[in-house]
Amino acid sequence: MPGSDELGDLRLGHPTEPTMTKAFSSPLHDYLIQLPEAALDYPFGPEAAVYRIEGKIFAIAVEGRINLKCDPVHAQELRTVFREVTPGYHMNKRHWNTLDLKGDLPLGEIHRQIDHSYDLIVRKLPKATKQRLRILYERLGWLT
């Protein structure tokens, strides 16, 4: 079970100041924001941390859970294997999963699902944007 030492404060949308742009500090946030060109904002209020690449959402983190985009077939598989993975809360249930971060989901699996969500969004970006990202970031060398 991921402990608080691994994931940090899971109260993701609880900034220490009353501004909507104050990012929280946790290993999960650090993992999300280190992805190439990832940006954080709070368009739904201070409780929902929204992570984007080129303006497209790949993760929404709210109080102990995170919504991630997912391939529809893979989304069903994950829901069957992990009880912490459910259809996306307030999202298109076919294309989004919600991960309960307070359960027994291994940290490596959480990271893998974040990467999958990020990669799905990057794959749909315009060709010129993908070329720029591929040149700038070794992690995105697979982009065509």
N, CA, C and O atoms as a DFTB+ gen file, in Angstrom:
576 C
 N C O
     1  1       0.839      -1.180       0.000
     2  2       0.000       0.000       0.000
     3  2       0.883       1.241       0.000
     4  3       1.772       1.354       0.844
     5  1       0.658       2.195      -0.942
     6  2       1.490       3.378      -0.945
     7  2       1.245       4.178       0.329
     8  3       0.111       4.542       0.638
     9  1       2.309       4.443       1.054
    10  2       2.163       5.223       2.270
    11  2       2.296       6.702       1.996
    12  3       2.609       7.117       0.880
    13  1       2.056       7.490       3.018
    14  2       2.140       8.931       2.847
    15  2       3.554       9.360       2.494
    16  3       3.738      10.422       1.898
    17  1       4.566       8.559       2.846
    18  2       5.930       8.892       2.478
    19  2       6.133       8.806       0.974
    20  3       6.912       9.573       0.410
    21  1       5.437       7.876       0.315
    22  2       5.596       7.699      -1.124
    23  2       4.807       8.738      -1.923
    24  3       5.321       9.287      -2.898
    25  1       3.584       9.007      -1.524
    26  2       2.725       9.886      -2.308
    27  2       2.613      11.284      -1.737
    28  3       2.087      12.173      -2.407
    29  1       3.080      11.505      -0.549
    30  2       2.966      12.828       0.051
    31  2       1.533      13.112       0.446
    32  3       0.728      12.193       0.599
    33  1       1.220      14.366       0.608
    34  2      -0.121      14.786       1.009
    35  2      -1.078      14.564      -0.151
    36  3      -0.975      15.227      -1.183
    37  1      -2.016      13.627       0.020
    38  2      -2.940      13.309      -1.064
    39  2      -4.125      14.250      -1.125
    40  3      -4.989      14.103      -1.990
    41  1      -4.179      15.202      -0.231
    42  2      -5.224      16.210      -0.305
    43  2      -4.791      17.193      -1.382
    44  3      -4.380      18.317      -1.095
    45  1      -4.894      16.739      -2.638
    46  2      -4.249      17.383      -3.764
    47  2      -4.686      18.810      -4.022
    48  3      -3.871      19.636      -4.431
    49  1      -5.939      19.117      -3.795
    50  2      -6.421      20.455      -4.092
    51  2      -6.461      21.331      -2.864
    52  3      -7.317      22.212      -2.777
    53  1      -5.573      21.128      -1.910
    54  2      -5.615      21.887      -0.673
    55  2      -4.372      22.756      -0.561
    56  3      -3.485      22.468       0.241
    57  1      -4.298      23.832      -1.370
    58  2      -3.127      24.692      -1.315
    59  2      -3.007      25.378       0.041
    60  3      -3.999      25.554       0.748
    61  1      -1.801      25.755       0.390
    62  2      -1.580      26.379       1.684
    63  2      -2.024      27.834       1.698
    64  3      -2.212      28.403       2.774
    65  1      -2.195      28.443       0.549
    66  2      -2.683      29.814       0.460
    67  2      -4.013      29.796      -0.277
    68  3      -4.284      28.863      -1.031
    69  1      -4.849      30.813      -0.072
    70  2      -6.172      30.802      -0.688
    71  2      -6.178      31.195      -2.163
    72  3      -7.212      31.635      -2.667
    73  1      -5.054      31.050      -2.873
    74  2      -5.054      31.373      -4.291
    75  2      -5.272      30.106      -5.095
    76  3      -4.877      29.020      -4.670
    77  1      -5.891      30.236      -6.239
    78  2      -6.170      29.072      -7.077
    79  2      -4.932      28.618      -7.834
    80  3      -4.931      27.515      -8.380
    81  1      -3.893      29.414      -7.887
    82  2      -2.715      29.053      -8.669
    83  2      -1.591      28.478      -7.824
    84  3      -0.538      28.137      -8.364
    85  1      -1.780      28.362      -6.521
    86  2      -0.753      27.807      -5.641
    87  2      -0.700      26.291      -5.793
    88  3      -1.647      25.596      -5.425
    89  1       0.396      25.780      -6.331
    90  2       0.532      24.335      -6.529
    91  2       0.817      23.646      -5.201
    92  3       1.510      24.200      -4.348
    93  1       0.288      22.447      -5.024
    94  2       0.600      21.674      -3.837
    95  2       1.962      21.031      -4.034
    96  3       2.463      20.952      -5.156
    97  1       2.546      20.582      -2.960
    98  2       3.846      19.944      -3.034
    99  2       3.723      18.513      -2.536
   100  3       3.412      18.283      -1.368
   101  1       3.963      17.561      -3.412
   102  2       3.947      16.153      -3.055
   103  2       4.705      15.387      -4.133
   104  3       4.893      15.897      -5.238
   105  1       5.143      14.163      -3.824
   106  2       5.802      13.356      -4.854
   107  2       4.892      13.099      -6.060
   108  3       5.380      13.024      -7.188
   109  1       3.585      12.963      -5.843
   110  2       2.674      12.755      -6.972
   111  2       2.655      13.992      -7.869
   112  3       2.746      13.882      -9.092
   113  1       2.537      15.162      -7.258
   114  2       2.589      16.405      -8.035
   115  2       3.919      16.493      -8.774
   116  3       3.954      16.832      -9.956
   117  1       5.012      16.189      -8.078
   118  2       6.336      16.257      -8.701
   119  2       6.411      15.347      -9.920
   120  3       6.998      15.717     -10.936
   121  1       5.819      14.157      -9.825
   122  2       5.830      13.228     -10.960
   123  2       5.029      13.799     -12.136
   124  3       5.479      13.746     -13.280
   125  1       3.846      14.341     -11.850
   126  2       2.983      14.886     -12.902
   127  2       3.618      16.091     -13.589
   128  3       3.615      16.185     -14.816
   129  1       4.150      16.994     -12.810
   130  2       4.642      18.253     -13.367
   131  2       5.985      18.091     -14.078
   132  3       6.374      18.960     -14.859
   133  1       6.704      16.986     -13.819
   134  2       7.997      16.775     -14.489
   135  2       7.831      16.242     -15.912
   136  3       8.797      16.202     -16.674
   137  1       6.630      15.840     -16.268
   138  2       6.412      15.367     -17.638
   139  2       6.626      16.532     -18.604
   140  3       6.249      17.663     -18.297
   141  1       7.224      16.269     -19.767
   142  2       7.560      17.351     -20.694
   143  2       6.374      18.268     -21.003
   144  3       5.310      17.817     -21.427
   145  1       6.592      19.568     -20.777
   146  2       5.621      20.627     -21.093
   147  2       4.349      20.557     -20.257
   148  3       3.367      21.222     -20.589
   149  1       4.337      19.774     -19.189
   150  2       3.148      19.687     -18.335
   151  2       2.929      21.023     -17.635
   152  3       3.874      21.679     -17.198
   153  1       1.654      21.410     -17.541
   154  2       1.280      22.657     -16.880
   155  2       0.153      22.376     -15.901
   156  3      -0.681      21.502     -16.136
   157  1       0.133      23.115     -14.814
   158  2      -0.869      22.952     -13.772
   159  2      -1.723      24.201     -13.683
   160  3      -1.205      25.317     -13.718
   161  1      -3.041      24.018     -13.565
   162  2      -3.915      25.139     -13.250
   163  2      -5.117      24.637     -12.461
   164  3      -5.263      23.438     -12.225
   165  1      -5.966      25.560     -12.060
   166  2      -7.120      25.255     -11.207
   167  2      -8.390      25.861     -11.799
   168  3      -9.001      26.719     -11.162
   169  1      -8.808      25.444     -12.992
   170  2      -9.986      26.064     -13.616
   171  2     -11.310      25.724     -12.927
   172  3     -12.309      26.415     -13.129
   173  1     -11.321      24.672     -12.122
   174  2     -12.552      24.241     -11.446
   175  2     -12.550      24.627      -9.972
   176  3     -13.377      24.139      -9.202
   177  1     -11.635      25.490      -9.578
   178  2     -11.520      25.906      -8.185
   179  2     -10.305      25.287      -7.530
   180  3      -9.636      24.435      -8.115
   181  1     -10.023      25.720      -6.312
   182  2      -8.781      25.305      -5.648
   183  2      -8.732      23.839      -5.243
   184  3      -7.669      23.350      -4.862
   185  1      -9.839      23.131      -5.313
   186  2      -9.859      21.717      -4.916
   187  2      -9.431      20.768      -6.026
   188  3      -9.124      19.609      -5.749
   189  1      -9.402      21.223      -7.270
   190  2      -9.095      20.338      -8.407
   191  2      -7.852      20.826      -9.147
   192  3      -7.881      21.855      -9.822
   193  1      -6.764      20.073      -9.009
   194  2      -5.522      20.377      -9.718
   195  2      -5.603      19.735     -11.104
   196  3      -5.736      18.518     -11.227
   197  1      -5.522      20.567     -12.144
   198  2      -5.661      20.097     -13.526
   199  2      -4.309      20.183     -14.224
   200  3      -3.681      21.241     -14.263
   201  1      -3.870      19.045     -14.777
   202  2      -2.591      18.971     -15.482
   203  2      -2.861      18.862     -16.973
   204  3      -3.691      18.069     -17.418
   205  1      -2.138      19.682     -17.739
   206  2      -2.353      19.760     -19.190
   207  2      -1.028      19.681     -19.933
   208  3       0.041      19.975     -19.400
   209  1      -1.149      19.272     -21.180
   210  2      -0.060      19.375     -22.149
   211  2      -0.649      20.088     -23.351
   212  3      -1.632      19.621     -23.927
   213  1      -0.066      21.205     -23.737
   214  2      -0.558      21.995     -24.866
   215  2      -2.052      22.309     -24.714
   216  3      -2.795      22.292     -25.696
   217  1      -2.483      22.593     -23.502
   218  2      -3.871      22.964     -23.246
   219  2      -4.840      21.806     -23.118
   220  3      -6.012      22.017     -22.806
   221  1      -4.379      20.589     -23.352
   222  2      -5.234      19.394     -23.280
   223  2      -5.040      18.709     -21.935
   224  3      -3.910      18.481     -21.504
   225  1      -6.137      18.386     -21.278
   226  2      -6.089      17.782     -19.946
   227  2      -5.666      16.310     -20.027
   228  3      -6.200      15.541     -20.826
   229  1      -4.693      15.933     -19.181
   230  2      -4.327      14.521     -19.064
   231  2      -4.530      13.988     -17.643
   232  3      -4.513      12.775     -17.436
   233  1      -4.720      14.875     -16.663
   234  2      -4.957      14.431     -15.287
   235  2      -5.696      15.508     -14.502
   236  3      -5.449      16.703     -14.660
   237  1      -6.614      15.047     -13.648
   238  2      -7.296      15.934     -12.707
   239  2      -7.199      15.271     -11.336
   240  3      -7.718      14.175     -11.124
   241  1      -6.530      15.948     -10.419
   242  2      -6.312      15.399      -9.084
   243  2      -7.187      16.147      -8.075
   244  3      -7.156      17.374      -7.985
   245  1      -7.969      15.367      -7.317
   246  2      -8.877      15.935      -6.323
   247  2      -8.865      15.050      -5.082
   248  3      -9.172      13.861      -5.169
   249  1      -8.517      15.609      -3.943
   250  2      -8.673      14.994      -2.616
   251  2      -8.575      13.468      -2.603
   252  3      -9.587      12.788      -2.437
   253  1      -7.373      12.926      -2.777
   254  2      -7.165      11.488      -2.633
   255  2      -7.481      10.639      -3.846
   256  3      -7.453       9.411      -3.771
   257  1      -7.780      11.281      -4.964
   258  2      -8.018      10.510      -6.194
   259  2      -7.549      11.327      -7.387
   260  3      -7.362      12.541      -7.310
   261  1      -7.367      10.616      -8.491
   262  2      -6.925      11.275      -9.715
   263  2      -7.665      10.678     -10.896
   264  3      -7.797       9.458     -11.000
   265  1      -8.151      11.536     -11.789
   266  2      -8.785      11.107     -13.033
   267  2      -7.722      11.115     -14.127
   268  3      -6.977      12.083     -14.285
   269  1      -7.669      10.005     -14.885
   270  2      -6.694       9.873     -15.965
   271  2      -7.373       9.360     -17.215
   272  3      -8.235       8.484     -17.155
   273  1      -6.977       9.914     -18.349
   274  2      -7.482       9.436     -19.635
   275  2      -6.940       8.030     -19.863
   276  3      -5.837       7.700     -19.426
   277  1      -7.731       7.199     -20.556
   278  2      -7.309       5.821     -20.771
   279  2      -7.956       5.276     -22.037
   280  3      -9.093       5.619     -22.362
   281  1      -7.229       4.430     -22.743
   282  2      -7.797       3.708     -23.880
   283  2      -9.007       2.922     -23.373
   284  3      -8.907       2.264     -22.337
   285  1     -10.153       2.971     -24.075
   286  2     -11.372       2.331     -23.565
   287  2     -11.229       0.850     -23.216
   288  3     -11.746       0.419     -22.185
   289  1     -10.551       0.070     -24.035
   290  2     -10.388      -1.359     -23.757
   291  2      -9.499      -1.546     -22.527
   292  3      -9.804      -2.346     -21.642
   293  1      -8.405      -0.803     -22.489
   294  2      -7.489      -0.886     -21.352
   295  2      -8.169      -0.398     -20.068
   296  3      -7.920      -0.936     -18.989
   297  1      -9.020       0.614     -20.184
   298  2      -9.745       1.138     -19.019
   299  2     -10.574       0.030     -18.364
   300  3     -10.581      -0.105     -17.140
   301  1     -11.270      -0.759     -19.185
   302  2     -12.077      -1.869     -18.652
   303  2     -11.198      -2.918     -17.984
   304  3     -11.538      -3.440     -16.922
   305  1     -10.064      -3.222     -18.615
   306  2      -9.144      -4.203     -18.040
   307  2      -8.658      -3.757     -16.663
   308  3      -8.628      -4.549     -15.722
   309  1      -8.277      -2.480     -16.551
   310  2      -7.769      -1.959     -15.280
   311  2      -8.835      -2.007     -14.194
   312  3      -8.532      -2.294     -13.036
   313  1     -10.082      -1.726     -14.563
   314  2     -11.179      -1.758     -13.594
   315  2     -11.426      -3.173     -13.092
   316  3     -11.869      -3.366     -11.960
   317  1     -11.139      -4.166     -13.937
   318  2     -11.303      -5.566     -13.555
   319  2     -10.181      -6.016     -12.611
   320  3     -10.419      -6.778     -11.674
   321  1      -8.970      -5.544     -12.866
   322  2      -7.804      -5.975     -12.100
   323  2      -7.667      -5.247     -10.755
   324  3      -7.344      -5.866      -9.742
   325  1      -7.913      -3.940     -10.751
   326  2      -7.687      -3.130      -9.550
   327  2      -9.004      -2.562      -9.026
   328  3      -9.719      -1.870      -9.752
   329  1      -9.320      -2.854      -7.774
   330  2     -10.558      -2.306      -7.206
   331  2     -10.471      -0.789      -7.011
   332  3     -11.501      -0.123      -6.902
   333  1      -9.248      -0.233      -6.966
   334  2      -9.058       1.215      -6.812
   335  2      -9.298       1.986      -8.110
   336  3      -9.311       3.217      -8.104
   337  1      -9.486       1.278      -9.214
   338  2      -9.711       1.926     -10.507
   339  2     -11.185       1.785     -10.867
   340  3     -11.711       0.678     -10.985
   341  1     -11.840       2.931     -11.037
   342  2     -13.274       2.961     -11.344
   343  2     -13.520       3.884     -12.534
   344  3     -12.633       4.651     -12.910
   345  1     -14.716       3.823     -13.133
   346  2     -15.012       4.747     -14.231
   347  2     -14.815       6.198     -13.783
   348  3     -15.069       6.540     -12.628
   349  1     -14.365       7.035     -14.699
   350  2     -14.022       8.421     -14.391
   351  2     -15.128       9.195     -13.695
   352  3     -16.246       9.296     -14.201
   353  1     -14.807       9.736     -12.538
   354  2     -15.739      10.533     -11.743
   355  2     -15.975      11.875     -12.443
   356  3     -15.033      12.638     -12.657
   357  1     -17.215      12.156     -12.793
   358  2     -17.610      13.380     -13.508
   359  2     -16.908      13.496     -14.867
   360  3     -16.677      14.603     -15.352
   361  1     -16.570      12.357     -15.480
   362  2     -15.868      12.354     -16.773
   363  2     -16.575      11.361     -17.693
   364  3     -17.474      10.637     -17.266
   365  1     -16.158      11.337     -18.954
   366  2     -16.643      10.334     -19.887
   367  2     -16.160       8.976     -19.380
   368  3     -14.960       8.703     -19.377
   369  1     -17.079       8.140     -18.959
   370  2     -16.739       6.876     -18.294
   371  2     -16.033       5.890     -19.217
   372  3     -15.370       4.965     -18.748
   373  1     -16.168       6.077     -20.498
   374  2     -15.512       5.180     -21.460
   375  2     -14.020       5.507     -21.601
   376  3     -13.195       4.610     -21.774
   377  1     -13.688       6.786     -21.526
   378  2     -12.318       7.235     -21.813
   379  2     -11.521       7.685     -20.593
   380  3     -10.344       8.022     -20.718
   381  1     -12.142       7.697     -19.419
   382  2     -11.453       8.179     -18.220
   383  2     -11.639       7.195     -17.072
   384  3     -12.709       6.607     -16.912
   385  1     -10.597       7.026     -16.282
   386  2     -10.640       6.239     -15.055
   387  2     -10.325       7.149     -13.875
   388  3      -9.606       8.140     -14.006
   389  1     -10.876       6.791     -12.727
   390  2     -10.519       7.448     -11.474
   391  2      -9.739       6.447     -10.632
   392  3     -10.180       5.315     -10.435
   393  1      -8.583       6.868     -10.138
   394  2      -7.759       6.034      -9.268
   395  2      -7.925       6.525      -7.838
   396  3      -7.744       7.709      -7.550
   397  1      -8.271       5.604      -6.946
   398  2      -8.354       5.912      -5.522
   399  2      -6.943       5.782      -4.963
   400  3      -6.413       4.676      -4.862
   401  1      -6.339       6.896      -4.604
   402  2      -4.953       6.909      -4.158
   403  2      -4.784       6.476      -2.704
   404  3      -3.661       6.352      -2.217
   405  1      -5.885       6.249      -2.023
   406  2      -5.819       5.830      -0.619
   407  2      -5.867       4.309      -0.490
   408  3      -5.778       3.780       0.619
   409  1      -6.005       3.606      -1.604
   410  2      -6.090       2.148      -1.574
   411  2      -4.728       1.490      -1.693
   412  3      -3.708       2.065      -1.316
   413  1      -4.728       0.264      -2.227
   414  2      -3.522      -0.548      -2.324
   415  2      -2.856      -0.504      -3.699
   416  3      -1.983      -1.324      -3.982
   417  1      -3.246       0.430      -4.551
   418  2      -2.677       0.517      -5.891
   419  2      -1.184       0.835      -5.791
   420  3      -0.818       1.848      -5.195
   421  1      -0.310      -0.011      -6.362
   422  2       1.135       0.219      -6.265
   423  2       1.543       1.539      -6.928
   424  3       0.971       1.941      -7.941
   425  1       2.522       2.191      -6.349
   426  2       3.007       3.468      -6.876
   427  2       3.443       3.342      -8.333
   428  3       3.170       4.229      -9.141
   429  1       4.119       2.245      -8.672
   430  2       4.546       2.034     -10.055
   431  2       3.369       1.961     -11.014
   432  3       3.465       2.429     -12.149
   433  1       2.265       1.381     -10.574
   434  2       1.058       1.303     -11.412
   435  2       0.424       2.681     -11.568
   436  3      -0.077       3.016     -12.642
   437  1       0.441       3.465     -10.524
   438  2      -0.082       4.838     -10.617
   439  2       0.733       5.615     -11.646
   440  3       0.163       6.300     -12.495
   441  1       2.044       5.517     -11.581
   442  2       2.915       6.204     -12.541
   443  2       2.669       5.696     -13.960
   444  3       2.627       6.484     -14.904
   445  1       2.507       4.382     -14.111
   446  2       2.272       3.819     -15.450
   447  2       0.981       4.369     -16.045
   448  3       0.933       4.696     -17.231
   449  1      -0.062       4.471     -15.229
   450  2      -1.335       4.982     -15.727
   451  2      -1.256       6.485     -16.036
   452  3      -1.893       6.955     -16.979
   453  1      -0.488       7.228     -15.255
   454  2      -0.264       8.647     -15.567
   455  2       0.440       8.765     -16.912
   456  3       0.041       9.567     -17.757
   457  1       1.487       7.968     -17.113
   458  2       2.219       7.996     -18.389
   459  2       1.308       7.636     -19.560
   460  3       1.388       8.252     -20.623
   461  1       0.453       6.650     -19.370
   462  2      -0.476       6.230     -20.421
   463  2      -1.416       7.392     -20.786
   464  3      -1.643       7.656     -21.967
   465  1      -1.947       8.067     -19.799
   466  2      -2.840       9.202     -20.030
   467  2      -2.111      10.313     -20.786
   468  3      -2.617      10.841     -21.776
   469  1      -0.939      10.652     -20.311
   470  2      -0.120      11.693     -20.939
   471  2       0.173      11.333     -22.402
   472  3       0.015      12.163     -23.298
   473  1       0.599      10.093     -22.629
   474  2       0.948       9.656     -23.981
   475  2      -0.258       9.674     -24.920
   476  3      -0.115      10.010     -26.096
   477  1      -1.441       9.318     -24.419
   478  2      -2.649       9.378     -25.258
   479  2      -2.904      10.797     -25.746
   480  3      -3.267      11.000     -26.904
   481  1      -2.718      11.771     -24.877
   482  2      -2.949      13.169     -25.252
   483  2      -1.882      13.637     -26.231
   484  3      -2.200      14.261     -27.243
   485  1      -0.619      13.342     -25.940
   486  2       0.477      13.779     -26.808
   487  2       0.323      13.192     -28.208
   488  3       0.600      13.868     -29.199
   489  1      -0.116      11.945     -28.294
   490  2      -0.290      11.260     -29.576
   491  2      -1.275      11.998     -30.492
   492  3      -1.175      11.894     -31.714
   493  1      -2.228      12.744     -29.910
   494  2      -3.268      13.435     -30.686
   495  2      -2.923      14.894     -31.011
   496  3      -3.710      15.585     -31.658
   497  1      -1.761      15.359     -30.570
   498  2      -1.374      16.741     -30.830
   499  2      -1.051      16.940     -32.312
   500  3      -0.759      15.972     -33.014
   501  1      -1.099      18.181     -32.796
   502  2      -0.749      18.452     -34.189
   503  2       0.679      17.996     -34.519
   504  3       1.556      17.975     -33.655
   505  1       0.884      17.642     -35.765
   506  2       2.170      17.090     -36.212
   507  2       3.343      18.007     -35.882
   508  3       4.370      17.530     -35.400
   509  1       3.220      19.291     -36.126
   510  2       4.317      20.227     -35.849
   511  2       4.647      20.262     -34.362
   512  3       5.818      20.349     -33.989
   513  1       3.642      20.197     -33.523
   514  2       3.861      20.184     -32.074
   515  2       4.575      18.908     -31.655
   516  3       5.503      18.944     -30.847
   517  1       4.138      17.779     -32.207
   518  2       4.795      16.506     -31.891
   519  2       6.256      16.516     -32.330
   520  3       7.122      16.006     -31.619
   521  1       6.533      17.094     -33.501
   522  2       7.921      17.163     -33.978
   523  2       8.775      17.996     -33.026
   524  3       9.902      17.618     -32.705
   525  1       8.240      19.124     -32.578
   526  2       8.973      19.979     -31.642
   527  2       9.246      19.238     -30.334
   528  3      10.359      19.289     -29.809
   529  1       8.243      18.557     -29.816
   530  2       8.403      17.814     -28.567
   531  2       9.400      16.667     -28.712
   532  3      10.193      16.405     -27.808
   533  1       9.353      15.991     -29.850
   534  2      10.268      14.876     -30.095
   535  2      11.715      15.365     -30.106
   536  3      12.604      14.684     -29.594
   537  1      11.949      16.524     -30.679
   538  2      13.305      17.090     -30.744
   539  2      13.776      17.535     -29.357
   540  3      14.937      17.337     -28.999
   541  1      12.878      18.130     -28.587
   542  2      13.253      18.696     -27.283
   543  2      13.396      17.673     -26.165
   544  3      14.180      17.869     -25.236
   545  1      12.631      16.570     -26.253
   546  2      12.567      15.645     -25.119
   547  2      12.825      14.209     -25.546
   548  3      12.094      13.649     -26.363
   549  1      13.865      13.628     -24.987
   550  2      14.226      12.255     -25.296
   551  2      13.084      11.271     -24.986
   552  3      12.883      10.297     -25.711
   553  1      12.341      11.536     -23.904
   554  2      11.226      10.674     -23.501
   555  2      10.178      10.555     -24.607
   556  3       9.460       9.558     -24.678
   557  1      10.090      11.566     -25.464
   558  2       9.072      11.571     -26.525
   559  2       9.650      11.225     -27.888
   560  3       9.071      11.583     -28.913
   561  1      10.773      10.541     -27.914
   562  2      11.418      10.154     -29.166
   563  2      10.560       9.214     -30.009
   564  3      10.789       9.104     -31.214
   565  1       9.587       8.540     -29.418
   566  2       8.704       7.609     -30.120
   567  2       7.656       8.324     -30.988
   568  3       7.029       7.696     -31.841
   569  1       7.468       9.620     -30.775
   570  2       6.431      10.348     -31.529
   571  2       6.741      10.382     -33.027
   572  3       7.892      10.519     -33.441
   573  1       5.699      10.255     -33.807
   574  2       5.868      10.379     -35.267
   575  2       4.985      11.468     -35.786
   576  3       4.975      11.735     -36.988
